[in-house]
Amino acid sequence: MIAAYLLLFIPLAGMLILSWVNDSHQAGRINIRFNTVALIASLWLAVNVLLQGPILSNTQMIYIDSFNVYLIALTAFVGLTTSIFSGPYMAHEQELGKVGKKRLRLYYTMYQGFMLAMYLVLTTNNMGVMWVAMEGATLATVLLVSLYRTPESVEAAWKYFILCGVGIAQALFGTVLLYFASEQIQGIQENALLWTVLYKNANLLNPSVMSIAFVFLLVGYGTKIGLVPLHNWLPDAHSEGPTPMSAILSGLLLNDALYAVVRCKMLVDGSLGNHQAGNLMMGFGLLSFLVAVLFLHRQHDIKRLFSYSSIEHMGLMTFAFGIGSPWATFAALFHMTTHSLTKSAIFVTVGYASQLAKTQRMEKIRGLIHTQPAIGWGLLMGTVAIAGFPPFGVFASEFLVLIATMDDYPWLTPLLLLGIGIAFAGLFRQIQPMVYGDVPQGQLPIKANLWPVMIHLGIVLCLGLAIPSFLGNWFNQATQLISGKLPL
């Protein structure tokens, strides 16, 4: 349990220290060190859970099991690799005059604040504290989206704040209904919102109240996931904020919001004893998947393009969790991992490509593989991976989703195949000229650190070839916890 407390203390200390550091290079190095220590703490915590099973703190406020522990480790890992990219990227932004010392301090402080909120979402046992942590993540990312203080970034930040504020208010009402359902069987107690208590007594919770609560929770947290029609903030936030924020937003925040929905679904399933919550998730997930793949063909901004790709994949994960079978749950957990690693790697290359071309407009980004081959190949391989080409892990996780769909809902399989095909065409229609087109005049190479890209894509490639036994064990345990059964 020391590792869990340490995991929460590290970003808090990072916020306090980085709020006083003025030098961008020094702040970047300090940010990396804090994220390195956080990764070590997360691995320590993962080993404890792997050896001892679920961990509950003495105060019952922190609960770690096989479901959230691998997400904690994934969050810490992506946080570290993105911070490695973040340092030189933000230093270059300062050289271009886009940000000053005060805004850099704000950026690094909010980076650690965002990580703190994400760790709190994943470790807390209290559904109310989870809501507070999600709201904290919203406030941190609003400040990051508006970092450049351009009219477009301020507008995007306000849209993000208003839409997510409305959404999180729905989640608050759903949380209040959870407390009401718990209070009916336990009386007024301070532990009424503890997930472990709710889960233990799920069959006693009022089904009518729980079904209404889940609707509000799905709409509220679904706004954070980017589910259609609650997705409008996501493309704007990606396109106007600094690129490292896009990497952690797409790779971490969306996962954690989906994690909150799945935790709520487990309670509702135990109360209702039917598939109502799963049907809602399937409907929202499939709608988001299909709408997003169509919008891929209409984008002109490279960051907006991959933000719609994130909506597509989050819709697919929501759909798989909604199916609820062991295979579908295993596939969704696997897809959360491969998507986070791949999409954060893509945003690293997108950031460098935008700096190289001095624009995010795709029609002006050309010939990357000739101007700076490392960036061009990184963007190409990242796109190949996220499009679901074998042998990358995204192919394996999408294939498992298709298998699970064919097993339980075969009539939906053609829609998934059609959507995957349209997404493939949309991505490569846009990426091919950016990578292989004619080089614009006056375009000069920039200093780029692509180690995070190579590490992420290397891991995704290895996961497509074979899942390590310890990771497979985590997925199996989490699958059994969520669905009640092990995959066959």
RODO-2510 file (C-alpha; in nm, 4 decimals, decimal comma):
residues 488
     n   res          X          Y          Z
     1     m     0,0000     0,0000     0,0000
     2     i     0,3031     0,2278     0,0423
     3     a     0,3439     0,2203    -0,3363
     4     a    -0,0125     0,3497    -0,3851
     5     y     0,0389     0,6414    -0,1467
     6     l     0,3751     0,7143    -0,3102
     7     l     0,2085     0,7145    -0,6518
     8     l    -0,0266     0,9899    -0,5384
     9     f     0,2404     1,1888    -0,3530
    10     i     0,4884     1,2042    -0,6437
    11     p     0,2801     1,4175    -0,8861
    12     l     0,1603     1,6345    -0,5990
    13     a     0,5228     1,7111    -0,5099
    14     g     0,5944     1,7605    -0,8789
    15     m     0,3233     2,0256    -0,9032
    16     l     0,4673     2,2196    -0,6099
    17     i     0,8260     2,2092    -0,7348
    18     l     0,7594     2,2740    -1,1045
    19     s     0,5438     2,5762    -1,0247
    20     w     0,8667     2,7532    -0,9195
    21     v     1,1007     2,6435    -1,2023
    22     n     1,1556     2,9053    -1,4745
    23     d     1,4122     2,7340    -1,6984
    24     s     1,2363     2,5215    -1,9638
    25     h     1,5190     2,2679    -2,0012
    26     q     1,5477     2,2199    -1,6254
    27     a     1,1691     2,1900    -1,5907
    28     g     1,1643     1,9273    -1,8658
    29     r     1,4310     1,7203    -1,6886
    30     i     1,2518     1,7495    -1,3519
    31     n     0,9253     1,6442    -1,5149
    32     i     1,0933     1,3323    -1,6566
    33     r     1,2389     1,2417    -1,3175
    34     f     0,9059     1,2680    -1,1389
    35     n     0,7409     1,0504    -1,4032
    36     t     1,0246     0,7983    -1,3803
    37     v     0,9754     0,7620    -1,0043
    38     a     0,5996     0,7319    -1,0599
    39     l     0,6563     0,4487    -1,3089
    40     i     0,8762     0,2659    -1,0575
    41     a     0,6045     0,3060    -0,7911
    42     s     0,3394     0,1763    -1,0334
    43     l     0,5475    -0,1320    -1,1157
    44     w     0,6034    -0,1922    -0,7444
    45     l     0,2286    -0,1728    -0,6936
    46     a     0,1652    -0,4063    -0,9888
    47     v     0,4030    -0,6682    -0,8485
    48     n     0,2279    -0,6500    -0,5103
    49     v    -0,1128    -0,7074    -0,6701
    50     l     0,0229    -0,9858    -0,8896
    51     l     0,1653    -1,1683    -0,5872
    52     q    -0,0935    -1,0844    -0,3190
    53     g    -0,4175    -1,0201    -0,5083
    54     p    -0,6442    -0,7137    -0,4576
    55     i    -0,5242    -0,4544    -0,2044
    56     l    -0,7575    -0,2473     0,0135
    57     s    -0,6182     0,0285     0,2355
    58     n    -0,6988     0,0454     0,6074
    59     t    -0,9200     0,3485     0,5468
    60     q    -1,0874     0,1634     0,2545
    61     m    -1,0350     0,4724     0,0382
    62     i    -0,7812     0,3063    -0,1924
    63     y    -0,8529    -0,0190    -0,3731
    64     i    -0,6214    -0,1844    -0,6252
    65     d    -0,7132    -0,4976    -0,8206
    66     s    -0,6192    -0,6611    -1,1503
    67     f    -0,8460    -0,4247    -1,3467
    68     n    -0,6979    -0,0929    -1,2414
    69     v    -0,3394    -0,1950    -1,1662
    70     y    -0,2430    -0,2535    -1,5286
    71     l    -0,4052     0,0789    -1,6230
    72     i    -0,2006     0,2472    -1,3505
    73     a     0,1199     0,1019    -1,4951
    74     l     0,0122     0,1988    -1,8479
    75     t    -0,0675     0,5538    -1,7330
    76     a     0,2716     0,5913    -1,5660
    77     f     0,4535     0,4526    -1,8704
    78     v     0,2796     0,6805    -2,1219
    79     g     0,3232     0,9729    -1,8818
    80     l     0,6992     0,9095    -1,8757
    81     t     0,7509     0,8649    -2,2497
    82     t     0,5366     1,1695    -2,3268
    83     s     0,7399     1,3764    -2,0800
    84     i     1,0565     1,2696    -2,2666
    85     f     0,9013     1,4074    -2,5863
    86     s     0,7530     1,7044    -2,4044
    87     g     1,0795     1,8656    -2,2894
    88     p     1,2444     1,9432    -2,6259
    89     y     0,9071     2,0054    -2,7913
    90     m     0,8052     2,2764    -2,5439
    91     a     1,1546     2,4258    -2,5496
    92     h     1,1178     2,4649    -2,9264
    93     e     0,7741     2,6217    -2,8768
    94     q     0,9384     2,8732    -2,6430
    95     e     1,2034     2,9497    -2,9052
    96     l     0,9262     3,0183    -3,1569
    97     g     0,7705     3,2637    -2,9109
    98     k     0,4463     3,0689    -2,8658
    99     v     0,4885     3,0396    -2,4894
   100     g     0,6809     3,2334    -2,2261
   101     k     0,8275     3,1314    -1,8909
   102     k     0,5024     3,1747    -1,7001
   103     r     0,3077     2,9566    -1,9397
   104     l     0,5801     2,6929    -1,9355
   105     r     0,5539     2,6830    -1,5573
   106     l     0,1791     2,6454    -1,5956
   107     y     0,2265     2,3699    -1,8526
   108     y     0,4578     2,1553    -1,6390
   109     t     0,2557     2,2166    -1,3232
   110     m    -0,0658     2,1108    -1,4967
   111     y     0,1102     1,8114    -1,6534
   112     q     0,1792     1,6781    -1,3044
   113     g    -0,1669     1,7864    -1,1921
   114     f    -0,3206     1,5858    -1,4725
   115     m    -0,1148     1,2793    -1,3777
   116     l    -0,2247     1,3178    -1,0146
   117     a    -0,5901     1,3272    -1,1200
   118     m    -0,5472     1,0185    -1,3392
   119     y    -0,3798     0,8190    -1,0612
   120     l    -0,6550     0,9227    -0,8205
   121     v    -0,9288     0,8106    -1,0625
   122     l    -0,7655     0,4699    -1,0900
   123     t    -0,6759     0,4109    -0,7256
   124     t    -0,9729     0,5489    -0,5337
   125     n    -1,2356     0,3149    -0,3924
   126     n    -1,4861     0,5970    -0,3474
   127     m    -1,7156     0,6737    -0,6411
   128     g    -1,7524     1,0320    -0,5204
   129     v    -1,3764     1,0866    -0,5093
   130     m    -1,3551     0,9331    -0,8567
   131     w    -1,5943     1,2007    -0,9800
   132     v    -1,3873     1,4745    -0,8116
   133     a    -1,0697     1,3371    -0,9719
   134     m    -1,2302     1,3364    -1,3172
   135     e    -1,3329     1,6980    -1,2644
   136     g    -0,9759     1,7769    -1,1573
   137     a    -0,8470     1,6231    -1,4802
   138     t    -1,0919     1,8431    -1,6727
   139     l    -0,9642     2,1606    -1,5061
   140     a    -0,6002     2,0651    -1,5666
   141     t    -0,6545     1,9928    -1,9342
   142     v    -0,8638     2,3073    -1,9864
   143     l    -0,5598     2,5103    -1,8810
   144     l    -0,3399     2,3040    -2,1139
   145     v    -0,5755     2,3435    -2,4114
   146     s    -0,5731     2,7226    -2,3704
   147     l    -0,1962     2,7393    -2,3150
   148     y    -0,1174     2,9326    -2,6351
   149     r    -0,3874     3,1945    -2,5575
   150     t    -0,4848     3,2318    -2,9232
   151     p    -0,8528     3,3046    -2,9979
   152     e    -0,8895     2,9505    -3,1338
   153     s    -0,7294     2,7846    -2,8289
   154     v    -0,9383     2,9907    -2,5853
   155     e    -1,2539     2,9012    -2,7787
   156     a    -1,1572     2,5315    -2,7760
   157     a    -1,0875     2,5461    -2,4028
   158     w    -1,4264     2,7044    -2,3321
   159     k    -1,6035     2,4467    -2,5482
   160     y    -1,4164     2,1719    -2,3661
   161     f    -1,4967     2,3204    -2,0261
   162     i    -1,8661     2,3766    -2,0989
   163     l    -1,9375     2,0421    -2,2682
   164     c    -1,7379     1,8383    -2,0195
   165     g    -1,8802     2,0471    -1,7349
   166     v    -2,2330     1,9609    -1,8440
   167     g    -2,1312     1,5989    -1,8859
   168     i    -1,9621     1,5735    -1,5501
   169     a    -2,2724     1,7267    -1,3900
   170     q    -2,4710     1,4336    -1,5282
   171     a    -2,2139     1,1984    -1,3763
   172     l    -2,2517     1,3793    -1,0431
   173     f    -2,6272     1,3185    -1,0457
   174     g    -2,5629     0,9532    -1,1300
   175     t    -2,3234     0,9332    -0,8349
   176     v    -2,5880     1,0872    -0,6086
   177     l    -2,8300     0,8172    -0,7233
   178     l    -2,5679     0,5530    -0,6390
   179     y    -2,5529     0,6944    -0,2875
   180     f    -2,9328     0,6963    -0,2664
   181     a    -2,9487     0,3291    -0,3699
   182     s    -2,6777     0,2401    -0,1180
   183     e    -2,8411     0,4423     0,1606
   184     q    -3,1661     0,2468     0,1136
   185     i    -3,0002    -0,0784     0,2223
   186     q    -2,7305     0,0467     0,4628
   187     g    -2,8614     0,3687     0,6057
   188     i    -2,6575     0,6888     0,6072
   189     q    -2,2942     0,5775     0,6335
   190     e    -1,9628     0,7234     0,5284
   191     n    -1,8775     0,4098     0,3315
   192     a    -2,1980     0,4178     0,1223
   193     l    -2,0107     0,5215    -0,1945
   194     l    -1,7209     0,2770    -0,1616
   195     w    -1,7081     0,0636    -0,4745
   196     t    -1,6205    -0,2525    -0,2827
   197     v    -1,9258    -0,2057    -0,0573
   198     l    -2,1546    -0,1311    -0,3515
   199     y    -2,0230    -0,4302    -0,5469
   200     k    -2,0641    -0,6655    -0,2500
   201     n    -2,4285    -0,5577    -0,2075
   202     a    -2,5072    -0,5050    -0,5773
   203     n    -2,7895    -0,7619    -0,5784
   204     l    -2,9641    -0,5656    -0,3020
   205     l    -2,9509    -0,2264    -0,4745
   206     n    -3,2773    -0,0890    -0,6128
   207     p    -3,2854    -0,1884    -0,9836
   208     s    -3,4961     0,1095    -1,0919
   209     v    -3,2634     0,3586    -0,9242
   210     m    -2,9541     0,1831    -1,0588
   211     s    -3,0831     0,1764    -1,4159
   212     i    -3,1510     0,5521    -1,4052
   213     a    -2,8141     0,6152    -1,2374
   214     f    -2,6298     0,4311    -1,5132
   215     v    -2,7898     0,6436    -1,7830
   216     f    -2,6585     0,9589    -1,6160
   217     l    -2,3184     0,8024    -1,5460
   218     l    -2,2815     0,6802    -1,9045
   219     v    -2,3783     1,0195    -2,0479
   220     g    -2,1542     1,2015    -1,7987
   221     y    -1,8406     0,9940    -1,8257
   222     g    -1,9216     0,9232    -2,1916
   223     t    -1,8606     1,2918    -2,2585
   224     k    -1,5048     1,2390    -2,1361
   225     i    -1,4686     0,9251    -2,3476
   226     g    -1,5751     1,1220    -2,6554
   227     l    -1,8838     0,9163    -2,7351
   228     v    -2,1079     1,0542    -3,0095
   229     p    -2,3007     1,2879    -2,9835
   230     l    -2,0968     1,4141    -2,6854
   231     h    -1,7682     1,4279    -2,8761
   232     n    -1,7514     1,7814    -3,0160
   233     w    -1,4970     1,9084    -2,7644
   234     l    -1,2374     1,6430    -2,8461
   235     p    -1,1223     1,7458    -3,1976
   236     d    -1,0990     2,1126    -3,0961
   237     a    -0,9045     2,0337    -2,7791
   238     h    -0,6572     1,8223    -2,9738
   239     s    -0,6074     2,0707    -3,2541
   240     e    -0,5530     2,3821    -3,0405
   241     g    -0,3575     2,2529    -2,7386
   242     p     0,0120     2,1565    -2,7230
   243     t     0,0815     1,8189    -2,8834
   244     p     0,2118     1,6445    -2,5661
   245     m    -0,1279     1,7196    -2,4125
   246     s    -0,2917     1,5426    -2,7082
   247     a    -0,0750     1,2358    -2,6422
   248     i    -0,1748     1,2030    -2,2762
   249     l    -0,5344     1,3118    -2,3414
   250     s    -0,5899     1,0456    -2,6059
   251     g    -0,3730     0,7826    -2,4411
   252     l    -0,4818     0,8263    -2,0779
   253     l    -0,7893     1,0415    -2,0043
   254     l    -1,0191     0,8580    -2,2449
   255     n    -0,9142     0,5232    -2,0965
   256     d    -0,9790     0,6398    -1,7423
   257     a    -1,3255     0,7710    -1,8297
   258     l    -1,4097     0,4342    -1,9856
   259     y    -1,2709     0,2641    -1,6741
   260     a    -1,5183     0,4644    -1,4632
   261     v    -1,8085     0,3565    -1,6876
   262     v    -1,7089    -0,0102    -1,6667
   263     r    -1,6858     0,0084    -1,2853
   264     c    -2,0401     0,1496    -1,2834
   265     k    -2,1602    -0,1173    -1,5287
   266     m    -2,0381    -0,3904    -1,2933
   267     l    -2,2611    -0,2487    -1,0188
   268     v    -2,5640    -0,2143    -1,2467
   269     d    -2,5237    -0,5664    -1,3868
   270     g    -2,5226    -0,7060    -1,0335
   271     s    -2,8347    -0,5082    -0,9444
   272     l    -3,0469    -0,5598    -1,2569
   273     g    -2,9343    -0,9094    -1,3508
   274     n    -2,9835    -0,8319    -1,7210
   275     h    -2,7978    -0,6761    -2,0154
   276     q    -2,9519    -0,3278    -2,0090
   277     a    -2,6258    -0,1456    -1,9277
   278     g    -2,4406    -0,3475    -2,1898
   279     n    -2,6987    -0,2655    -2,4555
   280     l    -2,6611     0,1070    -2,3862
   281     m    -2,2828     0,0814    -2,4122
   282     m    -2,3084    -0,1181    -2,7343
   283     g    -2,5404     0,1403    -2,8881
   284     f    -2,3294     0,4431    -2,7961
   285     g    -2,0083     0,2610    -2,8850
   286     l    -2,1211     0,1460    -3,2284
   287     l    -2,2669     0,4888    -3,3123
   288     s    -1,9402     0,6590    -3,2105
   289     f    -1,7348     0,4108    -3,4125
   290     l    -1,9359     0,4554    -3,7320
   291     v    -1,9680     0,8359    -3,7114
   292     a    -1,5969     0,8826    -3,6394
   293     v    -1,4789     0,6716    -3,9355
   294     l    -1,6908     0,8864    -4,1689
   295     f    -1,5492     1,2099    -4,0261
   296     l    -1,1939     1,0877    -4,0909
   297     h    -1,2508     1,1694    -4,4597
   298     r    -1,3476     1,5314    -4,3939
   299     q    -1,0495     1,6557    -4,1921
   300     h    -0,7870     1,9097    -4,2972
   301     d    -0,6003     1,9402    -3,9650
   302     i    -0,3689     1,6494    -3,8842
   303     k    -0,4420     1,6562    -3,5099
   304     r    -0,8173     1,6626    -3,5725
   305     l    -0,7724     1,3612    -3,8003
   306     f    -0,6218     1,1512    -3,5249
   307     s    -0,8638     1,2849    -3,2656
   308     y    -1,1465     1,1324    -3,4704
   309     s    -0,9402     0,8157    -3,4846
   310     s    -0,9417     0,8201    -3,1030
   311     i    -1,3212     0,8544    -3,1013
   312     e    -1,3395     0,5593    -3,3399
   313     h    -1,1308     0,3336    -3,1177
   314     m    -1,2960     0,4427    -2,7936
   315     g    -1,6302     0,3615    -2,9537
   316     l    -1,5005     0,0158    -3,0434
   317     m    -1,3816    -0,0437    -2,6851
   318     t    -1,7130     0,0769    -2,5407
   319     f    -1,8951    -0,1566    -2,7791
   320     a    -1,6769    -0,4520    -2,6730
   321     f    -1,7249    -0,3845    -2,3015
   322     g    -2,0977    -0,3579    -2,3733
   323     i    -2,1046    -0,7070    -2,5247
   324     g    -1,9788    -0,8225    -2,1870
   325     s    -1,8674    -1,1747    -2,2823
   326     p    -1,5257    -1,2949    -2,1607
   327     w    -1,3743    -1,2748    -2,5105
   328     a    -1,5148    -0,9266    -2,5721
   329     t    -1,3942    -0,8023    -2,2333
   330     f    -1,0466    -0,9467    -2,2889
   331     a    -1,0385    -0,7846    -2,6345
   332     a    -1,1453    -0,4466    -2,4933
   333     l    -0,8753    -0,4552    -2,2247
   334     f    -0,6155    -0,5522    -2,4843
   335     h    -0,7362    -0,2780    -2,7192
   336     m    -0,7115    -0,0163    -2,4435
   337     t    -0,3428    -0,1010    -2,4138
   338     t    -0,2555    -0,1142    -2,7832
   339     h    -0,4520     0,1997    -2,8663
   340     s    -0,2941     0,4043    -2,5855
   341     l     0,0582     0,3094    -2,6869
   342     t    -0,0010     0,3565    -3,0590
   343     k    -0,1976     0,6806    -3,0435
   344     s     0,0457     0,8509    -2,8048
   345     a     0,3312     0,7512    -3,0409
   346     i     0,1402     0,8960    -3,3367
   347     f     0,0880     1,2290    -3,1623
   348     v     0,4623     1,2523    -3,0970
   349     t     0,5304     1,2242    -3,4715
   350     v     0,2397     1,4567    -3,5479
   351     g     0,3912     1,7178    -3,3166
   352     y     0,7264     1,7026    -3,4928
   353     a     0,5634     1,6986    -3,8381
   354     s     0,3695     2,0141    -3,7472
   355     q     0,6821     2,1867    -3,6210
   356     l     0,8709     2,0837    -3,9364
   357     a     0,6010     2,2178    -4,1703
   358     k     0,5129     2,5081    -3,9346
   359     t     0,1444     2,4198    -3,9730
   360     q    -0,1111     2,1534    -3,8839
   361     r    -0,2863     2,1804    -4,2214
   362     m    -0,2407     1,8460    -4,3932
   363     e    -0,2271     1,9891    -4,7457
   364     k     0,0884     2,1814    -4,6461
   365     i     0,2636     1,8855    -4,4793
   366     r     0,4395     1,7026    -4,7596
   367     g     0,7422     1,4822    -4,8246
   368     l     0,8220     1,3966    -4,4625
   369     i     1,0075     1,0816    -4,5579
   370     h     1,2401     1,2897    -4,7780
   371     t     1,2837     1,5941    -4,5516
   372     q     1,3265     1,4017    -4,2261
   373     p     1,2963     1,0237    -4,2766
   374     a     1,2656     0,9402    -3,9054
   375     i     0,9504     1,1538    -3,8707
   376     g     0,8069     1,0254    -4,1986
   377     w     0,8644     0,6596    -4,1127
   378     g     0,7356     0,7128    -3,7587
   379     l     0,4106     0,8651    -3,8851
   380     l     0,3711     0,5959    -4,1496
   381     m     0,4335     0,3057    -3,9103
   382     g     0,2080     0,4602    -3,6477
   383     t    -0,0714     0,4937    -3,9037
   384     v    -0,0161     0,1365    -4,0234
   385     a    -0,0432     0,0187    -3,6624
   386     i    -0,3549     0,2204    -3,5687
   387     a    -0,5266     0,1165    -3,8934
   388     g    -0,5064    -0,2437    -3,7744
   389     f    -0,2410    -0,3907    -4,0008
   390     p    -0,0849    -0,7208    -3,8904
   391     p     0,1329    -0,8009    -3,7085
   392     f     0,0759    -0,4966    -3,4841
   393     g    -0,1196    -0,5419    -3,1631
   394     v    -0,4127    -0,3253    -3,2787
   395     f    -0,4840    -0,5882    -3,5442
   396     a    -0,4906    -0,8623    -3,2805
   397     s    -0,7217    -0,6684    -3,0453
   398     e    -0,9592    -0,5667    -3,3270
   399     f    -0,9651    -0,9249    -3,4519
   400     l    -1,0642    -1,0439    -3,1044
   401     v    -1,3464    -0,7861    -3,0975
   402     l    -1,4693    -0,9179    -3,4321
   403     i    -1,4546    -1,2780    -3,3069
   404     a    -1,6531    -1,1848    -2,9952
   405     t    -1,9094    -0,9975    -3,2063
   406     m    -1,9495    -1,2911    -3,4451
   407     d    -2,0069    -1,5178    -3,1477
   408     d    -2,2770    -1,3083    -2,9777
   409     y    -2,4090    -1,0587    -3,2353
   410     p    -2,3139    -1,1907    -3,5818
   411     w    -2,5497    -0,9478    -3,7590
   412     l    -2,3370    -0,6553    -3,6320
   413     t    -2,0118    -0,7958    -3,7729
   414     p    -2,0597    -0,6463    -4,1250
   415     l    -2,0982    -0,2985    -3,9715
   416     l    -1,7683    -0,3374    -3,7849
   417     l    -1,5897    -0,4645    -4,0959
   418     l    -1,7326    -0,1798    -4,3039
   419     g    -1,6255     0,0754    -4,0426
   420     i    -1,2713    -0,0645    -4,0213
   421     g    -1,2455    -0,0513    -4,4023
   422     i    -1,3690     0,3089    -4,4192
   423     a    -1,1281     0,4097    -4,1409
   424     f    -0,8384     0,2470    -4,3249
   425     a    -0,9234     0,4370    -4,6431
   426     g    -0,9668     0,7659    -4,4575
   427     l    -0,6332     0,7431    -4,2785
   428     f    -0,4201     0,6426    -4,5774
   429     r    -0,5946     0,8825    -4,8126
   430     q    -0,4656     1,1629    -4,5877
   431     i    -0,1303     1,0206    -4,4755
   432     q     0,0131     0,9020    -4,8086
   433     p     0,0767     1,2490    -4,9592
   434     m     0,2098     1,3815    -4,6276
   435     v     0,4719     1,1084    -4,6162
   436     y     0,5556     1,0617    -4,9861
   437     g     0,4538     1,3923    -5,1496
   438     d     0,6863     1,6531    -5,2989
   439     v     0,8992     1,8405    -5,0467
   440     p     0,7948     2,2086    -5,0069
   441     q     1,0655     2,4657    -5,0679
   442     g     1,2489     2,6023    -4,7663
   443     q     1,1590     2,3140    -4,5356
   444     l     1,4528     2,2370    -4,3061
   445     p     1,4997     1,9387    -4,0681
   446     i     1,4375     1,9929    -3,6961
   447     k     1,5778     1,8282    -3,3857
   448     a     1,3479     1,5376    -3,2976
   449     n     1,3630     1,2749    -3,0237
   450     l     1,1736     0,9735    -3,1601
   451     w     1,2743     0,7236    -2,8929
   452     p     0,9221     0,7298    -2,7418
   453     v     0,7784     0,6441    -3,0845
   454     m     1,0163     0,3530    -3,1383
   455     i     0,9563     0,2164    -2,7871
   456     h     0,5774     0,2376    -2,8137
   457     l     0,5520     0,0912    -3,1615
   458     g     0,8050    -0,1785    -3,0707
   459     i     0,5888    -0,2836    -2,7763
   460     v     0,2730    -0,2792    -2,9913
   461     l     0,4497    -0,4958    -3,2502
   462     c     0,5579    -0,7453    -2,9833
   463     l     0,2031    -0,7553    -2,8412
   464     g     0,0758    -0,8404    -3,1883
   465     l     0,3102    -1,1367    -3,2043
   466     a     0,2648    -1,2697    -2,8499
   467     i     0,1150    -1,1441    -2,5232
   468     p     0,3621    -1,1901    -2,2314
   469     s     0,2362    -1,4351    -1,9702
   470     f     0,2247    -1,1784    -1,6880
   471     l     0,0195    -0,9370    -1,9032
   472     g    -0,2086    -1,2175    -2,0168
   473     n    -0,2562    -1,3113    -1,6517
   474     w    -0,3570    -0,9521    -1,5690
   475     f    -0,6028    -0,9470    -1,8585
   476     n    -0,7469    -1,2834    -1,7549
   477     q    -0,7938    -1,1746    -1,3944
   478     a    -0,9488    -0,8430    -1,4991
   479     t    -1,1753    -1,0241    -1,7467
   480     q    -1,2958    -1,2587    -1,4743
   481     l    -1,3586    -0,9642    -1,2423
   482     i    -1,5575    -0,7669    -1,5026
   483     s    -1,7490    -1,0448    -1,6796
   484     g    -1,7509    -1,3082    -1,4069
   485     k    -1,5866    -1,5638    -1,6337
   486     l    -1,2461    -1,6402    -1,7816
   487     p    -1,1955    -1,6348    -2,1605
   488     l    -1,2100    -1,9834    -2,3122
***
